[in-house]
């Protein structure tokens, strides 16, 4: 029987196959929203480190932020960090209803990848199907006129294929 996430917690772990597919494309250096048990990168920031107050430098960052009241703060931080040189790839819920976040922050991203189907997040080693859709938002250094928008199937992650219908402009790890 498949469990469905009720979301009383904000520290669900990113599915490893999903992360590995994105890591193969972006080569992450820093997990900015981790706990020691859920960290996806060798270098990571925990709640105690207060990643919102830290400088993310020129790192290529993975961000699966807490899906609670502070989600907007994390997305604003990702956008701001990209203005100062970081590339930030964020996994967020696709059912965000706060319009300001979409208009002021997410639509400033370089890429928005809608995920068809539902991911299975982990908590204490147990996988549970998410009760909401998910979206990947990619913030890169530099200005963008409009984001590249694509749709990808959640079933492609075991194959290592994450792109949604061709490589968008400036895709992959930035050089420098």
C-alpha positions in Angstrom: 0.0 0.0 0.0 1.3 3.5 -0.9 1.5 6.1 1.8 0.6 9.6 1.0 2.5 12.5 2.7 0.3 14.5 5.0 3.1 17.1 5.3 3.1 17.7 9.1 6.9 17.7 8.7 9.1 20.1 6.7 12.2 17.9 6.5 11.4 15.3 3.9 14.4 13.9 2.1 14.9 14.3 -1.7 14.6 10.9 -3.5 18.2 9.8 -4.3 17.5 8.8 -8.0 15.9 12.2 -8.6 18.8 14.1 -7.0 21.4 12.0 -8.8 19.8 12.8 -12.2 20.0 16.5 -11.5 23.5 16.2 -9.9 24.7 14.6 -13.2 23.5 17.7 -15.0 24.5 20.5 -12.5 27.4 19.0 -10.4 26.2 20.4 -7.0 28.8 21.8 -4.5 26.5 22.8 -1.7 23.2 21.6 -0.2 21.7 24.8 1.3 18.7 23.2 3.2 20.0 20.0 4.7 20.1 18.0 7.9 23.1 15.8 8.5 20.9 12.7 7.7 19.4 14.1 4.5 22.4 16.0 3.0 22.9 15.4 -0.7 26.3 17.2 -1.0 29.5 16.8 1.0 29.2 20.5 1.9 25.8 21.5 3.4 24.0 24.0 5.6 21.7 22.9 8.4 18.9 24.7 10.2 21.5 25.6 12.8 23.8 27.2 10.2 20.9 29.5 9.1 21.4 29.2 5.3 19.2 32.3 4.8 21.9 34.4 6.5 24.9 32.7 4.8 26.6 33.8 1.6 26.2 31.0 -1.0 29.1 32.4 -3.0 29.7 31.0 -6.5 28.5 27.5 -5.6 26.2 25.4 -7.6 23.5 24.9 -4.9 20.9 22.2 -4.4 17.9 23.5 -2.5 14.9 21.4 -1.2 13.6 24.0 1.2 11.2 23.4 4.0 7.7 23.5 2.5 6.3 25.7 5.2 5.7 29.4 5.9 9.4 30.3 5.1 9.3 28.9 1.6 9.1 32.4 0.1 12.2 33.5 2.1 14.2 30.6 0.7 13.1 31.3 -2.9 14.0 35.0 -2.5 17.4 34.0 -1.1 18.0 31.7 -4.1 17.2 34.5 -6.5 19.4 36.9 -4.6 22.3 34.4 -4.4 22.1 34.0 -8.2 22.5 37.7 -8.7 25.8 37.4 -6.8 27.2 34.4 -8.7 25.5 31.2 -7.4 23.5 28.7 -9.5 20.6 27.5 -7.4 18.4 24.5 -8.3 15.3 24.4 -6.1 12.8 21.6 -5.7 9.5 23.3 -4.7 5.8 22.3 -4.4 3.9 23.0 -7.6 0.8 24.2 -5.7 2.2 27.4 -4.3 -0.7 29.8 -4.1 1.1 33.0 -3.1 1.0 35.0 -6.3 3.8 37.4 -5.2 6.3 34.5 -5.1 5.5 33.5 -8.6 5.5 37.0 -10.1 8.4 38.5 -8.1 10.7 35.5 -7.7 9.9 32.3 -9.7 9.3 34.1 -13.0 12.8 35.6 -12.6 14.4 32.1 -12.8 16.2 30.9 -15.9 14.2 27.6 -16.0 11.0 26.2 -14.6 10.6 22.4 -15.0 7.1 21.1 -14.1 7.3 17.4 -13.0 4.5 15.2 -14.2 3.4 12.7 -11.6 4.3 12.7 -7.9 7.7 12.2 -6.3 8.2 9.8 -3.4 10.0 11.7 -0.6 11.7 10.0 2.3 11.3 10.3 6.0 13.3 8.1 8.3 14.1 5.8 5.3 10.4 5.3 4.3 9.3 6.5 0.9 5.9 8.3 0.7 4.1 9.6 -2.3 3.8 13.4 -2.2 0.4 14.9 -2.0 1.3 17.8 -4.3 3.0 18.2 -7.6 6.6 19.3 -7.7 8.6 21.9 -9.7 12.3 22.5 -10.4 13.3 26.1 -10.5 16.8 27.0 -11.7 18.3 30.4 -10.9 21.5 31.2 -12.7 23.8 34.3 -12.6 22.8 36.9 -15.1 19.6 38.5 -16.3 16.8 36.5 -18.0 14.1 38.0 -20.1 11.7 35.0 -19.6 12.2 31.6 -18.1 12.6 28.4 -20.2 9.6 26.3 -19.2 9.4 22.5 -19.6 7.6 19.5 -18.3 9.3 16.2 -17.3 7.9 12.9 -16.2 8.7 11.7 -12.7 9.3 8.3 -14.3 12.4 9.5 -16.1 14.6 9.9 -13.0 15.7 6.3 -12.9 17.1 6.6 -16.4 19.2 9.7 -15.6 17.3 11.8 -18.1 16.0 15.0 -16.5 15.7 17.5 -19.4 12.2 18.3 -20.6 12.4 18.3 -24.4 15.8 19.5 -25.3 18.5 21.5 -23.5 17.5 25.0 -22.7 19.8 27.9 -23.4 22.7 28.0 -20.8 21.8 24.6 -19.4 24.3 22.6 -17.4 27.1 23.7 -15.1 28.4 27.2 -15.6 32.1 27.6 -16.2 34.3 29.9 -14.3 
